[in-house]
């Protein structure tokens, strides 16, 4: 019989830093290697140090390219990991954009900090990882197609199916040797929603013995996706009537492309007047190029647009901005427009400049379209706090704030519960809820228990659970 366990090292009772260590008879497989995002001092310590020896890992399997799932891979390689990093082909190509961008930010921030330290005669610091570390990490990526079983290490086979979360995201089935009957472990990574724009719907894992499932919105039922475009039309329409701008902090991968796609449809069918749209994020520009490379991930509607020679990522009123000077010139625009910029939680990047220049005008709108973690500027805006701090200065928040939960790329409570109910109930022994704040995970636990799933557990960070 196998000696099988999981150690929950990240995204346990929180939503960031996804990282779980699967151990089988001395072999070790890391499921995700994400950056923890929170208070800066805590984030630095948790991301710098691993709770295991990276040189002793046999393999890494990645669910998708978001930084909180993949962002610490260059540091893993920096600390001696030399094995394969398995993921889908689209995830590999998105990571090739994301990890270099993250490394550049690490180096830039440390250079700025060390400039201050030198003036104060304080010791200099090193970045978490460098562009060279990201380059070495990318050399270890192995792209695998959906529905193609592959050997992870001795005794462990994995198969990716579509998670419907972002381009290339995967729910993963692990089949683990255990005598005559393999143990089937399912890991959702981040689970998407049915009928989301661009990508296909989440696929079922079927029959599993154990399920590790995200619970980001375990206590919330989202607005229907069918009403997403109507809500977008209404918010933008009333802002145009006021003569204002719409400022949208958005993650560079998936959320930006979904917004662009929805705006393309609204302009195309005449629901909105065709005002200028600016995507002010070099990372989003590069990520959109990756989207165009992977039509195998698209749903039927997006494929139909492409067959009609329409580019929903590059319509006529859309301008992608790479350079800083063009970004600065957006401040001079006095007529209605839409500005989409990173970062999604307003913690860094060009969005900070756009917020500083626009939040004090009641004619403008700040549209929140994604999850906002605690202690972030995005959360304070979503809570409509009367004053917000940007670049160390306080600004009165007079602009309209529109929170659009329908745009969430994460399944809501009913969708998560529906996913579990679609599995083989007779075979499912235990469910582990990860990637959720305690209140959200507990709410989902209550719903699942009411549905008859008695063995639901919310693991603590560092906890080890023996499966066999």
Backbone torsions as a table, in degrees:
resi	resn	phi	psi	omega
1	UNK	NA	149.9	-177.2
2	UNK	-74.6	152.0	170.2
3	UNK	-106.2	92.7	-167.8
4	UNK	-120.3	132.2	178.2
5	UNK	-148.7	161.1	172.9
6	UNK	-124.3	133.9	173.2
7	UNK	-113.3	123.3	-175.0
8	UNK	-90.1	105.9	-171.1
9	UNK	-104.5	-15.2	-179.5
10	UNK	-158.9	161.3	-175.2
11	UNK	54.0	37.3	173.7
12	UNK	-109.6	110.9	-175.1
13	UNK	62.8	27.4	170.3
14	UNK	-156.6	171.3	-173.1
15	UNK	-104.8	3.7	-177.4
16	UNK	-126.0	168.2	175.9
17	UNK	71.2	40.8	-177.9
18	UNK	-56.2	125.7	-178.2
19	UNK	-169.3	119.7	-178.2
20	UNK	-139.0	135.9	-174.9
21	UNK	-107.3	115.2	177.6
22	UNK	-95.7	123.6	-178.6
23	UNK	-118.4	131.5	-179.4
24	UNK	-138.6	106.7	175.3
25	UNK	49.3	45.1	176.4
26	UNK	90.6	-11.9	176.0
27	UNK	-92.7	148.3	-172.7
28	UNK	-131.5	129.4	178.0
29	UNK	-125.4	128.1	179.2
30	UNK	-95.5	124.5	176.6
31	UNK	-96.9	107.0	-177.0
32	UNK	70.3	156.6	178.1
33	UNK	-151.2	72.6	-171.0
34	UNK	-95.1	159.1	173.4
35	UNK	-79.9	135.0	171.0
36	UNK	-79.9	132.4	-178.6
37	UNK	-122.4	119.8	-178.8
38	UNK	-173.6	-143.1	176.6
39	UNK	-59.2	137.2	-168.1
40	UNK	-60.3	-41.6	-177.9
41	UNK	-66.1	-42.9	178.9
42	UNK	-66.9	-41.9	-179.2
43	UNK	-60.3	-44.9	-177.5
44	UNK	-60.5	-46.0	-177.5
45	UNK	-66.1	-43.9	-176.6
46	UNK	-70.7	-35.5	-178.7
47	UNK	-77.9	-31.1	-178.0
48	UNK	-68.7	-40.2	-169.9
49	UNK	-110.9	131.0	176.1
50	UNK	-95.4	147.0	178.9
51	UNK	-89.1	24.1	178.1
52	UNK	-157.7	172.1	179.7
53	UNK	-92.5	109.8	-178.4
54	UNK	-57.1	-28.4	-178.1
55	UNK	-70.3	-15.3	-177.2
56	UNK	-95.7	2.2	177.6
57	UNK	-76.4	143.8	175.0
58	UNK	-90.9	-33.1	-177.1
59	UNK	-163.7	160.3	170.4
60	UNK	-122.3	135.8	174.7
61	UNK	-121.3	126.6	-171.2
62	UNK	-108.8	132.1	-178.9
63	UNK	-80.8	-38.2	178.0
64	UNK	-169.4	-178.9	-165.5
65	UNK	-92.2	-4.2	-178.6
66	UNK	-59.2	146.5	-173.7
67	UNK	-59.5	-33.8	-179.2
68	UNK	-76.6	1.1	174.1
69	UNK	-120.2	-25.2	-175.0
70	UNK	-125.5	-8.9	-165.6
71	UNK	-70.1	-13.7	-179.5
72	UNK	-103.6	11.1	179.0
73	UNK	-61.6	-42.2	177.8
74	UNK	-60.9	-33.4	176.7
75	UNK	-69.8	-35.2	176.0
76	UNK	-61.1	-45.1	178.1
77	UNK	-66.9	-39.9	177.1
78	UNK	-57.6	-31.8	-178.5
79	UNK	-94.1	14.8	168.4
80	UNK	110.9	-0.9	179.2
81	UNK	-72.0	131.5	-176.7
82	UNK	-128.2	10.1	-176.4
83	UNK	-91.6	-174.3	-178.5
84	UNK	-75.5	151.5	172.3
85	UNK	-118.7	104.5	-175.3
86	UNK	-90.0	138.2	176.6
87	UNK	-166.6	177.2	175.2
88	UNK	-73.3	164.1	-179.1
89	UNK	-63.3	-40.3	179.7
90	UNK	-66.6	-38.4	176.9
91	UNK	-63.2	-41.7	177.2
92	UNK	-57.6	-46.4	-176.6
93	UNK	-70.7	-34.8	174.9
94	UNK	-67.7	-39.3	177.5
95	UNK	-63.4	-31.8	177.7
96	UNK	-62.7	-25.0	174.4
97	UNK	-88.3	-49.0	-172.1
98	UNK	-65.4	-45.7	-172.8
99	UNK	-71.4	-35.9	176.2
100	UNK	-67.7	-38.2	177.0
101	UNK	-64.1	-43.9	178.9
102	UNK	-62.0	-42.4	179.7
103	UNK	-64.1	-40.8	178.6
104	UNK	-61.1	-42.0	178.9
105	UNK	-64.3	-41.7	178.3
106	UNK	-58.0	-47.3	-177.8
107	UNK	-66.8	-41.5	-178.9
108	UNK	-64.5	-45.1	-178.7
109	UNK	-64.2	-39.7	179.9
110	UNK	-68.7	-37.7	177.8
111	UNK	-61.5	-41.8	178.2
112	UNK	-64.8	-43.2	-178.9
113	UNK	-66.3	-41.0	-178.9
114	UNK	-68.1	-29.0	175.1
115	UNK	-61.3	-41.2	175.7
116	UNK	-67.3	-43.3	-177.3
117	UNK	-60.9	-40.0	-179.1
118	UNK	-63.7	-39.0	178.2
119	UNK	-63.9	-33.0	-177.7
120	UNK	-95.5	4.8	-178.8
121	UNK	57.7	39.2	176.7
122	UNK	-101.6	155.7	-179.6
123	UNK	-64.5	143.8	178.9
124	UNK	-77.9	159.6	-179.4
125	UNK	-117.5	161.8	178.2
126	UNK	-106.3	151.7	175.0
127	UNK	-67.8	157.2	176.0
128	UNK	-57.7	-41.1	172.4
129	UNK	-160.1	168.3	-173.9
130	UNK	-116.9	174.1	175.4
131	UNK	-60.6	-37.3	177.5
132	UNK	-63.7	-37.9	176.8
133	UNK	-64.1	-41.0	178.2
134	UNK	-63.2	-40.4	179.5
135	UNK	-63.2	-43.2	178.8
136	UNK	-65.3	-38.8	178.4
137	UNK	-61.6	-43.4	-178.3
138	UNK	-62.6	-28.0	178.3
139	UNK	-66.3	-18.5	-177.8
140	UNK	-97.4	-0.1	179.8
141	UNK	-74.0	141.4	176.2
142	UNK	-128.9	113.6	-179.7
143	UNK	-83.3	134.4	-179.5
144	UNK	-129.8	139.8	-179.9
145	UNK	-75.6	158.9	173.0
146	UNK	-60.6	145.4	173.2
147	UNK	65.4	21.1	177.9
148	UNK	-115.2	100.8	-179.9
149	UNK	-57.9	140.1	178.6
150	UNK	-140.2	150.7	-179.9
151	UNK	-80.3	121.4	178.8
152	UNK	-86.3	-50.2	174.6
153	UNK	-160.0	177.4	-178.6
154	UNK	-57.2	123.0	177.8
155	UNK	89.3	-2.6	-177.8
156	UNK	-130.5	120.4	174.2
157	UNK	-117.6	142.9	-179.0
158	UNK	-128.3	153.5	176.1
159	UNK	-138.9	129.4	177.6
160	UNK	-90.5	137.7	166.8
161	UNK	-127.8	164.3	-173.0
162	UNK	-72.4	129.7	177.2
163	UNK	-90.8	-12.5	178.1
164	UNK	64.8	23.0	-175.8
165	UNK	-98.7	-61.0	171.7
166	UNK	-137.2	173.9	177.9
167	UNK	-53.8	124.5	177.1
168	UNK	82.7	-2.4	-177.7
169	UNK	-67.4	149.4	-173.4
170	UNK	-136.4	139.4	158.0
171	UNK	-90.4	139.1	-170.4
172	UNK	-120.9	130.6	174.1
173	UNK	-101.9	120.5	175.5
174	UNK	-103.0	123.3	174.5
175	UNK	-106.5	117.8	-167.8
176	UNK	-118.1	126.1	-177.0
177	UNK	-57.4	132.0	-179.3
178	UNK	-159.2	71.2	-177.2
179	UNK	69.5	-137.8	-175.6
180	UNK	-75.3	-25.9	-176.1
181	UNK	-121.0	111.8	179.1
182	UNK	-62.4	148.5	172.4
183	UNK	-83.3	133.2	179.4
184	UNK	-108.2	114.4	-179.8
185	UNK	-111.8	126.6	177.6
186	UNK	-107.0	139.2	176.6
187	UNK	-130.2	119.9	-175.6
188	UNK	-78.0	-18.0	-164.5
189	UNK	57.4	-135.7	172.0
190	UNK	-98.0	128.7	-175.4
191	UNK	-97.5	131.4	-179.0
192	UNK	-88.2	-166.2	-175.8
193	UNK	-116.7	151.7	175.3
194	UNK	-69.7	145.9	174.8
195	UNK	68.9	18.5	174.2
196	UNK	-67.7	151.6	178.6
197	UNK	-63.7	152.3	169.0
198	UNK	77.9	-58.3	-170.9
199	UNK	-99.6	167.5	-177.8
200	UNK	-76.5	165.6	-179.6
201	UNK	-73.0	157.9	175.6
202	UNK	-60.3	144.3	179.2
203	UNK	-106.4	146.4	-177.7
204	UNK	-75.4	147.2	174.2
205	UNK	-83.5	-10.5	177.1
206	UNK	75.5	-122.1	-177.1
207	UNK	-96.3	117.9	175.6
208	UNK	-133.0	152.8	174.8
209	UNK	-84.6	-38.1	-178.7
210	UNK	-133.6	144.9	179.5
211	UNK	-129.9	125.3	169.3
212	UNK	-102.4	119.0	-173.5
213	UNK	-131.9	141.0	176.5
214	UNK	-68.1	158.5	-179.1
215	UNK	-143.3	31.6	-175.8
216	UNK	-50.5	-46.7	179.4
217	UNK	-116.0	43.3	-178.9
218	UNK	-65.2	-15.5	-179.9
219	UNK	-114.0	13.7	-175.3
220	UNK	-135.1	137.5	172.6
221	UNK	-103.0	121.0	-175.7
222	UNK	-74.2	160.6	166.7
223	UNK	-61.1	148.9	178.7
224	UNK	-61.9	141.4	177.6
225	UNK	-61.3	-29.6	-179.3
226	UNK	-61.1	-23.3	179.2
227	UNK	-96.2	4.0	-173.6
228	UNK	-63.4	-48.7	-177.6
229	UNK	-66.3	-35.7	179.0
230	UNK	-65.2	-41.3	177.7
231	UNK	-64.4	-42.2	178.4
232	UNK	-61.3	-44.6	179.4
233	UNK	-60.2	-43.9	-176.5
234	UNK	-65.8	-45.4	-178.5
235	UNK	-64.4	-47.9	-178.8
236	UNK	-66.8	-39.0	-178.6
237	UNK	-60.4	-45.4	-178.5
238	UNK	-73.4	-26.6	175.6
239	UNK	-70.1	-40.7	176.5
240	UNK	-60.3	-41.4	179.4
241	UNK	-60.2	-35.4	178.0
242	UNK	-79.3	-8.5	-177.1
243	UNK	80.0	19.8	-174.0
244	UNK	-99.6	179.2	176.1
245	UNK	-103.6	152.1	172.4
246	UNK	-107.9	117.8	-179.5
247	UNK	-105.8	122.5	-174.9
248	UNK	-123.8	106.7	169.5
249	UNK	-72.3	125.3	-176.0
250	UNK	-145.1	141.3	174.2
251	UNK	-62.6	140.7	-171.9
252	UNK	-69.2	-22.5	-179.5
253	UNK	-109.8	127.2	176.8
254	UNK	78.2	-58.6	-175.3
255	UNK	-62.9	-44.0	177.9
256	UNK	-61.9	-44.3	-178.8
257	UNK	-66.5	-36.8	176.8
258	UNK	-64.3	-42.2	178.5
259	UNK	-63.0	-46.3	179.4
260	UNK	-60.1	-43.4	179.5
261	UNK	-62.0	-45.3	-179.1
262	UNK	-66.0	-39.6	177.5
263	UNK	-65.1	-39.5	175.9
264	UNK	-55.3	-45.1	-178.7
265	UNK	-69.3	-39.4	-179.6
266	UNK	-66.5	-40.6	176.5
267	UNK	-69.9	-39.0	-175.7
268	UNK	-65.0	-37.8	-178.7
269	UNK	-93.7	5.6	175.3
270	UNK	81.8	11.5	-179.9
271	UNK	-69.5	-26.3	178.3
272	UNK	-133.4	147.1	170.4
273	UNK	-66.4	143.2	-172.8
274	UNK	-78.0	85.5	176.1
275	UNK	-88.3	161.6	-179.9
276	UNK	-63.9	142.2	175.8
277	UNK	-124.2	129.1	-180.0
278	UNK	-119.5	127.1	171.4
279	UNK	-103.0	103.2	-172.1
280	UNK	-101.4	74.3	-178.5
281	UNK	-163.4	108.8	176.7
282	UNK	-55.7	-37.1	179.6
283	UNK	-63.6	-42.7	179.2
284	UNK	-64.6	-36.6	177.2
285	UNK	-61.5	-47.7	180.0
286	UNK	-65.6	-39.5	179.7
287	UNK	-65.0	-38.0	178.9
288	UNK	-64.0	-35.7	174.5
289	UNK	-61.3	-37.1	177.6
290	UNK	-66.3	-39.5	177.0
291	UNK	-55.6	-45.0	-178.5
292	UNK	-62.9	-23.7	-179.1
293	UNK	-79.5	-13.2	-171.4
294	UNK	-128.0	62.6	176.5
295	UNK	-65.8	-14.6	177.8
296	UNK	-64.8	-15.5	179.2
297	UNK	-94.0	-5.6	-172.6
298	UNK	-82.3	154.8	174.0
299	UNK	-83.2	175.1	-173.4
300	UNK	-63.0	-36.7	-177.4
301	UNK	-65.1	-43.1	179.4
302	UNK	-67.2	-40.0	176.9
303	UNK	-60.4	-38.7	179.6
304	UNK	-62.8	-40.9	176.4
305	UNK	-60.3	-42.8	-178.7
306	UNK	-66.2	-39.5	178.5
307	UNK	-65.3	-25.8	177.5
308	UNK	-87.0	12.1	-179.0
309	UNK	60.5	31.6	174.6
310	UNK	-103.2	139.6	177.4
311	UNK	-109.8	97.0	-179.0
312	UNK	-68.6	-7.1	178.1
313	UNK	-102.2	3.7	-176.3
314	UNK	-152.8	44.9	-177.1
315	UNK	-71.8	172.0	-166.1
316	UNK	-59.3	-37.0	-175.7
317	UNK	-89.4	7.5	-174.0
318	UNK	-100.2	133.2	176.6
319	UNK	-125.4	123.3	173.2
320	UNK	-90.7	132.7	-175.5
321	UNK	-117.2	127.6	178.2
322	UNK	-107.3	-44.7	-169.1
323	UNK	-88.5	155.6	-175.0
324	UNK	-65.9	-39.9	-176.8
325	UNK	-63.2	-40.6	177.5
326	UNK	-65.9	-35.2	176.7
327	UNK	-62.8	-43.9	-179.2
328	UNK	-64.1	-33.6	-177.9
329	UNK	-67.1	-18.0	177.1
330	UNK	-63.5	-25.0	179.0
331	UNK	-65.7	-21.8	-177.0
332	UNK	-84.7	-9.6	-178.5
333	UNK	-73.0	128.1	-177.5
334	UNK	-111.1	0.1	-179.1
335	UNK	-109.6	163.9	-177.3
336	UNK	-56.2	137.1	175.9
337	UNK	-160.0	170.7	177.3
338	UNK	-120.2	128.0	178.3
339	UNK	-119.7	118.0	177.4
340	UNK	-108.1	122.9	-176.3
341	UNK	-146.8	153.2	176.4
342	UNK	-91.2	157.6	10.5
343	UNK	-95.2	162.6	-174.5
344	UNK	-65.7	-27.1	178.8
345	UNK	-104.1	11.8	174.9
346	UNK	62.2	31.4	-177.9
347	UNK	-94.9	-16.1	-178.7
348	UNK	-164.9	176.5	172.4
349	UNK	86.0	-171.9	-172.1
350	UNK	-70.1	-22.0	-179.8
351	UNK	-59.4	-30.7	-178.8
352	UNK	-62.0	-40.4	178.7
353	UNK	-66.6	-41.2	-179.8
354	UNK	-67.7	-37.0	176.7
355	UNK	-65.8	-45.9	-179.0
356	UNK	-59.1	-32.8	-177.3
357	UNK	-87.5	-8.6	-170.9
358	UNK	-131.9	-16.1	-172.9
359	UNK	-73.2	-17.1	-178.1
360	UNK	-85.4	-4.7	-177.4
361	UNK	-99.8	115.9	-178.9
362	UNK	-66.4	-12.3	176.5
363	UNK	-76.2	-19.4	-176.8
364	UNK	-89.3	168.3	177.0
365	UNK	-132.9	134.7	167.8
366	UNK	-103.0	120.4	-177.2
367	UNK	-105.4	119.5	179.1
368	UNK	-97.2	120.4	-172.9
369	UNK	-122.6	10.7	-178.9
370	UNK	-148.6	172.9	179.7
371	UNK	-62.6	136.3	179.0
372	UNK	-118.7	111.8	-177.5
373	UNK	-70.2	160.7	176.0
374	UNK	-59.4	151.5	175.4
375	UNK	67.8	16.7	176.5
376	UNK	-107.0	156.0	176.2
377	UNK	-61.5	-37.5	178.8
378	UNK	-59.4	-38.7	178.1
379	UNK	-65.8	-40.6	-179.5
380	UNK	-66.3	-35.0	176.1
381	UNK	-69.7	-44.4	179.9
382	UNK	-60.7	-32.2	177.1
383	UNK	-80.2	-2.8	177.9
384	UNK	58.7	43.2	176.0
385	UNK	-63.9	141.4	-172.7
386	UNK	-64.9	-28.1	176.9
387	UNK	-133.0	143.2	178.5
388	UNK	-131.5	149.9	-179.0
389	UNK	-100.2	125.9	176.7
390	UNK	-131.0	125.6	-178.2
391	UNK	53.9	36.3	176.2
392	UNK	81.1	-0.4	-180.0
393	UNK	-114.0	148.5	179.3
394	UNK	-89.6	136.2	178.6
395	UNK	-127.0	131.6	173.4
396	UNK	-68.9	131.2	-178.6
397	UNK	-89.1	90.6	-177.7
398	UNK	-101.1	-18.9	178.6
399	UNK	-65.8	152.9	172.7
400	UNK	-63.5	141.4	173.8
401	UNK	-114.8	120.0	178.8
402	UNK	-114.6	116.5	179.4
403	UNK	-99.4	119.5	-171.9
404	UNK	-112.8	86.3	-178.0
405	UNK	-68.6	-21.0	-179.3
406	UNK	-62.9	-22.2	-179.8
407	UNK	-82.0	-1.6	-177.5
408	UNK	-58.7	135.8	175.4
409	UNK	-86.6	-3.2	178.2
410	UNK	-99.1	140.6	174.1
411	UNK	-61.5	145.0	174.3
412	UNK	-87.1	-178.7	-174.6
413	UNK	-55.3	-48.7	-178.1
414	UNK	-65.0	-34.5	-179.2
415	UNK	-74.4	-36.8	176.0
416	UNK	-65.1	-47.1	178.8
417	UNK	-62.6	-39.3	177.8
418	UNK	-62.3	-36.8	178.7
419	UNK	-63.7	-45.1	179.9
420	UNK	-64.2	-42.0	-179.6
421	UNK	-65.9	-17.1	177.2
422	UNK	-85.4	-4.2	177.7
423	UNK	-86.5	171.0	178.4
424	UNK	-73.3	101.3	-175.1
425	UNK	-61.3	-35.9	-176.2
426	UNK	-67.7	-31.2	-176.2
427	UNK	-89.1	-27.0	-173.2
428	UNK	-68.0	115.7	-177.6
429	UNK	-90.9	-45.6	-175.2
430	UNK	-147.4	150.6	175.6
431	UNK	-121.7	130.3	176.5
432	UNK	-111.8	120.7	-178.7
433	UNK	-95.2	119.5	-179.4
434	UNK	-125.2	-179.7	174.1
435	UNK	51.4	52.3	176.9
436	UNK	-160.1	143.0	172.3
437	UNK	-63.2	154.0	-173.7
438	UNK	-52.8	-41.6	-177.9
439	UNK	-66.3	-35.7	179.7
440	UNK	-71.9	-42.7	178.5
441	UNK	-64.3	-41.3	-180.0
442	UNK	-65.8	-37.5	178.0
443	UNK	-63.9	-42.9	178.9
444	UNK	-67.7	-38.2	176.9
445	UNK	-56.9	-43.9	179.6
446	UNK	-61.6	-41.1	179.7
447	UNK	-66.2	-43.1	-179.4
448	UNK	-66.1	-39.4	177.2
449	UNK	-65.3	-37.7	176.7
450	UNK	-64.7	-27.0	177.4
451	UNK	-83.3	1.2	175.9
452	UNK	99.4	7.9	177.3
453	UNK	-93.6	101.1	-171.1
454	UNK	-80.8	-26.1	-173.4
455	UNK	-103.8	79.1	178.2
456	UNK	-118.6	129.2	-175.4
457	UNK	-132.5	140.3	176.3
458	UNK	-110.5	96.3	-173.9
459	UNK	-70.7	149.7	173.2
460	UNK	-86.5	158.6	176.9
461	UNK	-63.3	130.9	-179.5
462	UNK	91.9	-10.4	-177.9
463	UNK	-71.9	141.3	176.0
464	UNK	-113.6	132.3	177.9
465	UNK	-117.9	127.5	177.7
466	UNK	-87.7	127.5	-179.8
467	UNK	-99.9	-29.3	178.7
468	UNK	-160.2	NA	NA
